[in-house]
Amino acid sequence: QQLIRRMWQMYDLTQQQDADFAPDVQVYNVWIHAIAKSKAGGAAAEAVLAEMSDKGIRPNSVSYTSVMDAYANQARIDPTAPSQAERVLFELIAQSEGDSSLTVTGVTADVVLNAWAQVGTWTSAERAQDILNRLEAMAIPSLRPTVHSYGTVIHAWANAAAKEAKGANDGVEAAQQAERILTSLVRGEKEGVTPDTVVFNAVI
């Protein structure tokens, strides 16, 4: 952040004539990525997005994905973080419909699925499942769920099963939900997706 502030100062000192000093989208993406990895929080990452807009710098898909990642890294300690990551995802998808420069991929969506999977409750697993279902229904080629997407949702059900096994519920229903996904993959019901050992292990 301090280096970016210095870059803007240098840019101003040249009376805004030397564009080499002006931070660009790649510089800001590095900043957002650093926020995500430092676990400073998604709100801090979104504040950088707002600054980019104020400076006339258009965020790209990497910018938004890093913001989602920042929220995902809060998922274990902040129960609202996954819903914030989900909000950013669908805002990005909506923007991409009118902006061909914004390409949303399954990798981006997987960040949000992982955020819900980390929570480890029945409700969070249902949320991850619902997002997966919505992505399938959209039928957008770049957003088509991958084996990793299905594996992440299975992992969400596995985490829910493990948590419920410690309480009154023995976790069987959550485990059955995971197995249903695996069965659909084995039967070839998901075009172009073949289950791998990671998926089988998650169900087991």
FENTA-V27412 format. One record per pair of residues at least 12 apart in sequence whose ideal C-beta (glycine too) atoms are under 10 Angstrom apart, sorted by sequence separation. I is the first residue (numbers start at 1). J is the second residue. If there is no record, write none. Layout:
i,j
I,J
I,J
This chain:
i,j
9,21
10,22
11,23
32,44
33,45
35,47
71,83
72,84
73,85
92,104
96,108
115,127
116,128
133,145
159,171
161,173
162,174
183,195
7,20
8,21
32,45
35,48
68,81
71,84
72,85
115,128
116,129
132,145
136,149
158,171
160,173
161,174
162,175
182,195
186,199
7,21
8,22
31,45
32,46
34,48
49,63
68,82
70,84
71,85
90,104
113,127
114,128
116,130
131,145
135,149
157,171
160,174
161,175
181,195
185,199
186,200
6,21
7,22
8,23
32,47
48,63
49,64
70,85
71,86
89,104
93,108
112,127
113,128
116,131
159,174
160,175
161,176
185,200
7,23
32,48
68,84
69,85
71,87
92,108
93,109
112,128
113,129
115,131
116,132
157,173
158,174
161,177
6,23
7,24
31,48
32,49
49,66
67,84
68,85
71,88
92,109
132,149
157,174
158,175
160,177
161,178
182,199
5,23
45,63
46,64
48,66
49,67
67,85
68,86
70,88
71,89
113,131
131,149
132,150
156,174
157,175
160,178
181,199
182,200
4,23
29,48
45,64
48,67
68,87
89,108
90,109
112,131
113,132
157,176
158,177
159,178
3,23
7,27
28,48
31,51
32,52
47,67
68,88
88,108
89,109
132,152
133,153
157,177
158,178
182,202
183,203
28,49
31,52
45,66
46,67
67,88
68,89
128,149
132,153
154,175
156,177
157,178
178,199
181,202
182,203
45,67
48,70
67,89
89,111
90,112
109,131
110,132
113,135
131,153
156,178
157,179
181,203
182,204
4,27
28,51
29,52
44,67
45,68
65,88
86,109
88,111
89,112
109,132
112,135
130,153
154,177
155,178
157,180
180,203
3,27
4,28
28,52
42,66
43,67
45,69
46,70
64,88
65,89
68,92
88,112
89,113
128,152
129,153
132,156
153,177
154,178
157,181
178,202
179,203
27,52
42,67
45,70
46,71
64,89
67,92
87,112
109,134
110,135
128,153
129,154
153,178
154,179
178,203
179,204
4,30
42,68
44,70
45,71
85,111
86,112
89,115
109,135
127,153
128,154
154,180
177,203
178,204
3,30
4,31
25,52
28,55
32,59
42,69
43,70
64,91
65,92
85,112
86,113
128,155
129,156
154,181
176,203
3,31
23,51
24,52
42,70
43,71
45,73
64,92
84,112
85,113
125,153
128,156
129,157
150,178
153,181
154,182
175,203
23,52
28,57
33,62
36,65
37,66
41,70
42,71
63,92
64,93
83,112
85,114
86,115
106,135
109,138
125,154
127,156
128,157
175,204
1,31
27,57
29,59
32,62
33,63
36,66
40,70
41,71
42,72
82,112
85,115
86,116
125,155
126,156
151,181
24,55
26,57
28,59
29,60
32,63
35,66
36,67
39,70
42,73
43,74
61,92
64,95
82,113
84,115
85,116
104,135
125,156
126,157
128,159
150,181
151,182
154,185
23,55
25,57
28,60
29,61
30,62
31,63
32,64
33,65
34,66
35,67
36,68
37,69
38,70
41,73
42,74
64,96
82,114
83,115
113,145
124,156
125,157
128,160
150,182
1,34
22,55
24,57
25,58
29,62
32,65
33,66
36,69
37,70
40,73
41,74
42,75
59,92
82,115
83,116
109,142
124,157
125,158
1,35
22,56
23,57
25,59
26,60
28,62
29,63
32,66
33,67
35,69
36,70
39,73
40,74
61,95
81,115
82,116
104,138
106,140
108,142
109,143
114,148
117,151
118,152
122,156
125,159
126,160
150,184
151,185
22,57
25,60
28,63
29,64
31,66
32,67
35,70
36,71
38,73
39,74
43,78
61,96
81,116
82,117
105,140
106,141
107,142
108,143
109,144
110,145
113,148
114,149
117,152
120,155
121,156
122,157
124,159
125,160
150,185
26,62
29,65
30,66
33,69
34,70
36,72
37,73
41,77
42,78
59,95
82,118
104,140
105,141
106,142
107,143
109,145
110,146
113,149
116,152
117,153
120,156
124,160
125,161
25,62
26,63
29,66
32,69
33,70
36,73
39,76
41,78
75,112
81,118
82,119
105,142
106,143
109,146
113,150
115,152
116,153
117,154
118,155
119,156
120,157
122,159
123,160
25,63
28,66
32,70
35,73
36,74
39,77
42,80
43,81
46,84
64,102
72,110
73,111
81,119
104,142
105,143
106,144
110,148
113,151
114,152
117,155
118,156
120,158
121,159
122,160
125,163
147,185
42,81
49,88
60,99
63,102
65,104
69,108
72,111
75,114
76,115
103,142
104,143
105,144
106,145
107,146
110,149
113,152
114,153
117,156
120,159
121,160
122,161
124,163
41,81
42,82
61,101
64,104
65,105
68,108
71,111
72,112
75,115
79,119
103,143
106,146
109,149
112,152
113,153
116,156
117,157
119,159
120,160
150,190
43,84
58,99
60,101
61,102
68,109
70,111
71,112
72,113
73,114
74,115
75,116
77,118
78,119
83,124
86,127
90,131
93,134
105,146
106,147
107,148
110,151
111,152
114,155
115,156
117,158
118,159
119,160
120,161
122,163
149,190
154,195
42,84
46,88
60,102
61,103
65,107
68,110
69,111
72,114
73,115
75,117
76,118
79,121
82,124
86,128
89,131
93,135
106,148
107,149
110,152
113,155
114,156
117,159
120,162
121,163
122,164
151,193
161,203
1,44
41,84
42,85
45,88
58,101
59,102
60,103
61,104
65,108
68,111
69,112
72,115
75,118
76,119
97,140
106,149
109,152
110,153
113,156
116,159
117,160
120,163
121,164
147,190
150,193
155,198
158,201
159,202
4,48
58,102
61,105
64,108
65,109
67,111
68,112
71,115
72,116
74,118
75,119
76,120
79,123
83,127
86,130
90,134
96,140
119,163
120,164
146,190
149,193
151,195
154,198
155,199
158,202
42,87
65,110
66,111
69,114
72,117
73,118
75,120
79,124
82,127
86,131
93,138
145,190
147,192
148,193
150,195
151,196
154,199
157,202
158,203
42,88
61,107
62,108
65,111
68,114
69,115
72,118
82,128
89,135
96,142
144,190
146,192
147,193
150,196
152,198
154,200
155,201
156,202
157,203
158,204
1,48
4,51
8,55
61,108
64,111
65,112
68,115
93,140
96,143
122,169
144,191
145,192
146,193
147,194
151,198
152,199
154,201
155,202
86,134
126,174
129,177
144,192
145,193
147,195
148,196
151,199
154,202
155,203
75,124
82,131
122,171
125,174
132,181
144,193
147,196
150,199
151,200
153,202
154,203
1,51
93,143
148,198
151,201
152,202
4,55
122,173
126,177
129,180
147,198
148,199
151,202
122,174
125,177
129,181
147,199
150,202
151,203
121,174
125,178
89,143
120,174
136,190
122,177
136,191
42,115
36,111
61,142
117,202
